[in-house]
Amino acid sequence: MSYDLHPGPIVDDVLFLKDSHRARDILNNKEPKNLVFRRADQKFFSLFNNNPITENVKRYVNIAGFGGLLDCGYRNLDHGLLEALIERWRPETHTFHLPIGEATVTLEDVNVLWGLPIEGGVVSGCEHPSSVADRIFKWRPYEEVISFLPEICTSGIRSWQSECYVIYWDVVEFYTPQKVMRQFGMVQHVPSSFPLSINDYMKLHTLTRSGKPERNWMNTHSEYVTVWNQRWQNVIQGVRCATPTGEPNYMQWFWSRTVLYIMNPKSQEVMQPRFQDHGSRSQLLMDGISQTYQQVGGFMQTDSTSNFHNFELLQNTANQVMGMVNEGSRLRYPTHLQTEPVNLGGDDTVPRSL
């Protein structure tokens, strides 16, 4: 029996742009397009630094809620860190798809780190990449200091865990904290289905302000504005936990719906000139052990009792090996080894510009 490697997702009801993501080019050993980091604050801070505002003006900026942004000042981008993270960023969900589950920049992050107001008719935000990395590897980085923060950093606390749409002129994005419940100190469960159809998603992401100076965006996005206005009635509820954890069925669900492999572990080239994923070969070995474990379990249910003991020994071996590296739970995750050929070609139905 020959196997082919499926990078994921095996089930594409979440990552429906799977074939247009730059990670697919990396898997196929194609040179992905160079990343262009666009930012709109360089000219602003250059002007601000050359023409300092008076304390009287700064007072009104503080009243408006943007004083924290001025106090933070211009921040240099860590391009290496961003490039390492972007391969795991998924535009469909606006979350990082990591081997341990999903993580993202939350309204709490924007409010706490920048002191930006998140309540009102328009919500937008940004975050320094080093803060993103800290958030990903530490689920509750503000836990011990939250009570000492100034009011400007907690002004939107009622909305941090709200399921809603964040809107900025033509841009509408679904904010879904239930995908990252561990970031709010709760047990992660299998999240609900995405509320937008693929057609609605595509329509929203092709809208631009160009050539529409008279467009009333409040009317255009009235259904999404309504959801934002009702955000306090849509706060996610969950079970609080002292340490980050997920329900038993969460990782099985997530494993089928994520891109497990970015670099192709079958590649002959050991050192790739771009994204490095040295764990892909280890991942493939674990997938193989899990596949063996699951196949043997199937044989034990259908084969004669004379072979049951031998099959049981094989299962115990796989179980012990995975247990020695603290990965025993993954024996029951869906494996990404397929007996049918895997088509890794592009999907022309999805615009790559997305």
C-alpha positions as CSV (number, residue, x, y, z in Angstrom):
1,M,0.0,0.0,0.0
2,S,1.5,3.3,-1.0
3,Y,0.8,6.6,0.7
4,D,0.7,10.2,-0.4
5,L,1.0,13.2,2.0
6,H,-1.9,15.5,2.4
7,P,-0.8,18.9,3.8
8,G,-4.3,19.8,4.9
9,P,-6.9,20.8,5.5
10,I,-8.5,17.4,5.0
11,V,-11.9,19.0,5.7
12,D,-12.1,22.4,4.0
13,D,-15.2,23.9,5.6
14,V,-13.0,26.4,7.5
15,L,-9.9,27.0,5.3
16,F,-11.7,27.3,2.0
17,L,-8.9,29.3,0.4
18,K,-6.5,26.4,0.9
19,D,-5.1,26.3,-2.6
20,S,-4.5,30.0,-3.0
21,H,-2.5,30.5,0.2
22,R,1.2,31.1,-0.2
23,A,1.9,28.1,2.1
24,R,0.9,25.9,-0.8
25,D,3.6,27.3,-3.0
26,I,6.2,26.6,-0.3
27,L,5.0,23.0,0.0
28,N,5.4,22.6,-3.8
29,N,8.9,24.1,-3.7
30,K,7.8,27.2,-5.7
31,E,9.2,30.6,-4.9
32,P,6.4,32.5,-3.2
33,K,5.9,36.2,-4.0
34,N,7.9,38.6,-1.9
35,L,6.0,40.0,1.0
36,V,5.4,43.7,0.9
37,F,4.7,45.2,4.3
38,R,2.5,48.3,3.9
39,R,2.0,50.8,6.7
40,A,0.4,54.2,6.8
41,D,2.0,55.7,9.9
42,Q,5.5,56.5,8.6
43,K,4.6,59.9,7.2
44,F,2.4,60.6,10.2
45,F,5.1,60.1,12.8
46,S,7.7,61.9,10.6
47,L,5.4,64.9,10.6
48,F,4.5,64.5,14.2
49,N,8.2,64.4,15.3
50,N,9.1,67.4,13.2
51,N,6.1,69.4,14.4
52,P,5.4,68.5,18.0
53,I,1.9,69.3,19.2
54,T,1.2,71.4,22.3
55,E,0.0,70.0,25.6
56,N,-3.3,71.6,25.0
57,V,-3.8,69.7,21.7
58,K,-2.5,66.5,23.3
59,R,-5.1,66.8,26.0
60,Y,-7.9,66.6,23.3
61,V,-6.1,63.7,21.6
62,N,-6.2,61.9,25.0
63,I,-9.9,62.7,25.4
64,A,-10.5,61.2,22.0
65,G,-8.7,58.0,23.2
66,F,-5.7,58.1,20.9
67,G,-3.1,59.5,23.3
68,G,-1.7,56.0,23.9
69,L,-0.9,55.6,20.3
70,L,1.1,58.8,20.3
71,D,2.9,57.8,23.5
72,C,4.0,54.5,21.9
73,G,5.4,56.3,18.9
74,Y,6.7,54.8,15.7
75,R,7.6,51.1,15.9
76,N,10.0,49.3,13.6
77,L,8.7,46.1,12.0
78,D,10.5,42.9,12.6
79,H,10.3,41.5,9.0
80,G,11.8,38.2,9.9
81,L,9.3,37.6,12.7
82,L,6.4,38.6,10.4
83,E,7.5,36.3,7.6
84,A,7.7,33.4,10.0
85,L,4.2,34.1,11.2
86,I,2.5,34.9,7.9
87,E,2.7,31.3,6.7
88,R,0.4,30.4,9.5
89,W,-2.0,33.3,9.1
90,R,-5.3,32.4,7.6
91,P,-7.4,35.2,5.9
92,E,-10.6,33.1,6.1
93,T,-10.6,33.1,9.9
94,H,-8.2,36.0,10.7
95,T,-6.4,33.7,13.1
96,F,-3.0,32.0,13.2
97,H,-3.4,28.3,12.5
98,L,-0.7,26.7,14.7
99,P,-0.1,23.0,15.5
100,I,-1.6,23.6,19.0
101,G,-4.8,25.4,17.7
102,E,-5.8,28.9,16.7
103,A,-4.5,32.2,18.1
104,T,-5.1,35.8,17.0
105,V,-4.9,39.5,17.8
106,T,-8.0,40.2,20.0
107,L,-9.8,43.4,20.9
108,E,-8.3,42.9,24.3
109,D,-4.8,43.1,22.8
110,V,-5.6,46.3,20.9
111,N,-7.1,47.9,24.0
112,V,-4.5,46.8,26.5
113,L,-1.3,47.2,24.4
114,W,-2.1,50.4,22.6
115,G,-4.7,52.0,24.9
116,L,-6.9,52.4,21.8
117,P,-10.6,52.8,22.2
118,I,-12.6,49.9,20.8
119,E,-16.1,51.1,21.6
120,G,-17.9,53.2,19.1
121,G,-19.2,53.2,15.5
122,V,-15.9,52.3,14.0
123,V,-13.3,49.8,15.3
124,S,-9.9,49.3,13.9
125,G,-6.5,48.4,15.4
126,C,-3.0,47.2,14.9
127,E,-0.3,45.5,17.0
128,H,3.4,45.3,17.1
129,P,4.6,41.9,15.8
130,S,6.6,41.2,18.9
131,S,3.4,41.5,20.9
132,V,1.8,39.0,18.5
133,A,4.5,36.5,19.2
134,D,4.3,37.0,22.9
135,R,0.5,36.4,22.8
136,I,0.9,33.2,20.8
137,F,3.3,31.6,23.2
138,K,1.7,32.9,26.4
139,W,-2.1,32.6,26.4
140,R,-2.8,35.2,29.2
141,P,0.1,37.7,29.2
142,Y,-1.8,40.4,31.0
143,E,-3.3,38.2,33.8
144,E,-1.1,39.5,36.6
145,V,-1.1,43.2,35.6
146,I,-4.7,43.8,34.4
147,S,-5.8,45.3,37.7
148,F,-3.0,47.8,37.6
149,L,-3.6,49.1,34.1
150,P,-5.0,52.6,33.6
151,E,-8.6,53.0,32.5
152,I,-7.5,53.8,28.9
153,C,-6.3,50.2,28.6
154,T,-9.5,48.5,29.8
155,S,-12.1,50.9,28.5
156,G,-13.6,48.3,26.1
157,I,-13.5,45.3,28.5
158,R,-17.2,44.6,27.9
159,S,-16.5,43.9,24.2
160,W,-13.3,41.9,24.5
161,Q,-15.2,38.6,24.3
162,S,-18.1,39.6,22.0
163,E,-18.9,37.8,18.8
164,C,-19.4,40.7,16.3
165,Y,-18.2,42.4,13.1
166,V,-15.5,45.0,13.2
167,I,-16.1,47.7,10.5
168,Y,-13.9,50.3,9.0
169,W,-15.5,52.1,6.0
170,D,-15.7,49.4,3.3
171,V,-13.9,46.7,5.4
172,V,-15.9,44.2,7.4
173,E,-14.3,41.4,9.3
174,F,-15.9,38.9,11.6
175,Y,-14.4,38.9,15.2
176,T,-14.7,35.5,16.7
177,P,-13.3,35.1,20.2
178,Q,-14.8,31.6,20.5
179,K,-12.0,30.3,18.2
180,V,-9.4,31.5,20.7
181,M,-11.1,30.9,24.1
182,R,-7.8,29.9,25.7
183,Q,-6.7,33.5,25.2
184,F,-9.5,34.5,27.5
185,G,-8.7,31.9,30.2
186,M,-11.4,29.5,29.1
187,V,-11.5,25.9,27.9
188,Q,-11.4,25.8,24.1
189,H,-14.4,24.0,22.5
190,V,-15.2,23.3,18.9
191,P,-16.2,26.6,17.5
192,S,-19.5,27.3,15.6
193,S,-19.6,27.4,11.9
194,F,-18.4,30.6,10.1
195,P,-21.5,32.9,9.9
196,L,-20.7,34.1,6.3
197,S,-21.2,32.0,3.2
198,I,-18.2,31.9,0.8
199,N,-20.1,34.1,-1.6
200,D,-20.7,36.7,1.1
201,Y,-17.1,36.5,2.1
202,M,-15.9,37.1,-1.5
203,K,-18.3,40.0,-1.9
204,L,-17.1,41.7,1.2
205,H,-13.4,41.2,0.3
206,T,-13.8,42.8,-3.2
207,L,-15.4,46.0,-1.9
208,T,-13.2,49.1,-2.0
209,R,-13.7,52.8,-1.4
210,S,-12.2,53.7,-4.7
211,G,-14.7,55.6,-6.9
212,K,-17.4,55.7,-4.2
213,P,-17.0,59.1,-2.5
214,E,-20.7,59.4,-1.8
215,R,-21.3,55.9,-0.6
216,N,-23.0,55.7,2.8
217,W,-21.2,52.7,4.3
218,M,-23.4,52.7,7.4
219,N,-26.3,51.8,5.1
220,T,-24.2,49.4,3.0
221,H,-23.2,47.4,6.0
222,S,-26.3,47.9,8.0
223,E,-26.8,44.2,8.9
224,Y,-23.2,44.0,10.2
225,V,-23.5,47.3,12.1
226,T,-26.6,45.9,13.8
227,V,-24.6,42.9,15.0
228,W,-21.9,45.3,16.3
229,N,-24.5,47.4,18.2
230,Q,-25.7,44.2,19.8
231,R,-22.2,42.9,20.8
232,W,-22.9,43.1,24.5
233,Q,-25.6,40.5,24.1
234,N,-23.3,38.2,22.2
235,V,-20.5,37.7,24.7
236,I,-19.0,34.2,24.6
237,Q,-19.4,32.1,27.7
238,G,-17.2,29.2,28.7
239,V,-15.6,27.3,31.5
240,R,-12.7,29.1,33.2
241,C,-9.5,27.2,33.7
242,A,-6.2,27.9,35.4
243,T,-4.1,26.5,32.6
244,P,-4.8,26.6,28.8
245,T,-6.7,23.5,27.8
246,G,-9.1,22.3,25.2
247,E,-12.0,19.9,25.2
248,P,-11.1,16.3,24.2
249,N,-12.7,16.5,20.8
250,Y,-11.2,20.0,19.9
251,M,-7.8,18.8,18.6
252,Q,-9.4,16.0,16.5
253,W,-11.7,18.6,14.9
254,F,-8.9,21.1,14.4
255,W,-6.4,18.6,13.1
256,S,-8.7,17.8,10.1
257,R,-9.2,21.5,9.4
258,T,-5.7,23.0,9.5
259,V,-2.7,23.0,7.2
260,L,-0.4,20.6,9.0
261,Y,2.5,20.7,6.7
262,I,4.0,23.9,5.2
263,M,7.4,22.6,4.1
264,N,7.3,19.3,2.2
265,P,9.2,16.7,4.4
266,K,9.7,14.6,1.3
267,S,11.9,17.3,-0.3
268,Q,15.5,16.4,-1.0
269,E,16.6,19.9,-0.2
270,V,17.4,20.0,3.5
271,M,17.9,23.7,3.9
272,Q,15.2,25.7,2.0
273,P,16.1,29.2,1.0
274,R,12.9,30.5,2.6
275,F,10.5,29.4,5.4
276,Q,12.1,26.8,7.6
277,D,10.0,24.0,9.2
278,H,12.4,21.5,10.6
279,G,9.6,19.8,12.5
280,S,7.9,18.6,9.3
281,R,9.9,15.4,9.1
282,S,9.2,14.7,12.8
283,Q,5.5,15.4,12.1
284,L,5.5,12.9,9.2
285,L,7.0,10.2,11.4
286,M,4.3,10.8,14.0
287,D,1.7,10.7,11.4
288,G,3.1,7.4,10.2
289,I,3.0,6.0,13.8
290,S,-0.5,7.2,14.3
291,Q,-1.6,5.7,11.0
292,T,-0.1,2.3,12.0
293,Y,-1.8,2.5,15.4
294,Q,-5.2,3.2,13.9
295,Q,-4.9,0.6,11.2
296,V,-3.9,-2.1,13.7
297,G,-6.9,-1.1,15.8
298,G,-9.1,-1.7,12.7
299,F,-7.5,-5.2,12.2
300,M,-8.1,-6.1,15.9
301,Q,-11.8,-5.5,15.3
302,T,-12.1,-7.5,12.1
303,D,-9.4,-10.2,12.1
304,S,-9.3,-13.6,13.8
305,T,-8.5,-13.9,17.5
306,S,-5.2,-15.7,16.7
307,N,-3.6,-12.5,15.5
308,F,-5.2,-10.3,18.3
309,H,-2.1,-10.6,20.6
310,N,0.3,-9.6,17.8
311,F,-1.8,-6.6,16.9
312,E,-2.0,-5.7,20.5
313,L,1.8,-5.7,20.8
314,L,2.1,-3.4,17.8
315,Q,-0.4,-1.0,19.2
316,N,1.3,-1.0,22.6
317,T,4.6,-0.2,20.9
318,A,3.2,2.7,19.0
319,N,1.5,3.9,22.2
320,Q,4.7,3.7,24.2
321,V,6.9,5.5,21.6
322,M,4.4,8.4,21.3
323,G,4.0,8.5,25.1
324,M,7.8,8.8,25.5
325,V,7.7,12.1,23.5
326,N,4.5,13.2,25.3
327,E,2.4,13.0,22.1
328,G,0.2,10.1,23.0
329,S,-3.0,12.0,22.4
330,R,-2.1,12.4,18.7
331,L,-2.5,8.7,18.1
332,R,-6.2,9.5,17.8
333,Y,-5.9,12.6,15.6
334,P,-6.8,12.3,11.9
335,T,-3.6,11.5,10.0
336,H,-2.6,13.3,6.9
337,L,-1.3,10.2,5.1
338,Q,-3.6,9.3,2.2
339,T,-3.9,6.1,0.1
340,E,-5.2,8.2,-2.8
341,P,-3.1,10.6,-4.9
342,V,-3.2,14.2,-3.5
343,N,-3.7,17.0,-6.0
344,L,-1.8,20.0,-4.9
345,G,-2.5,22.2,-7.9
346,G,-3.8,25.7,-7.7
347,D,-7.5,26.5,-7.5
348,D,-8.4,29.0,-10.2
349,T,-11.8,29.6,-8.7
350,V,-10.3,31.7,-5.9
351,P,-8.6,35.0,-6.8
352,R,-5.0,34.9,-5.5
353,S,-5.1,38.6,-4.7
354,L,-7.2,37.7,-1.6
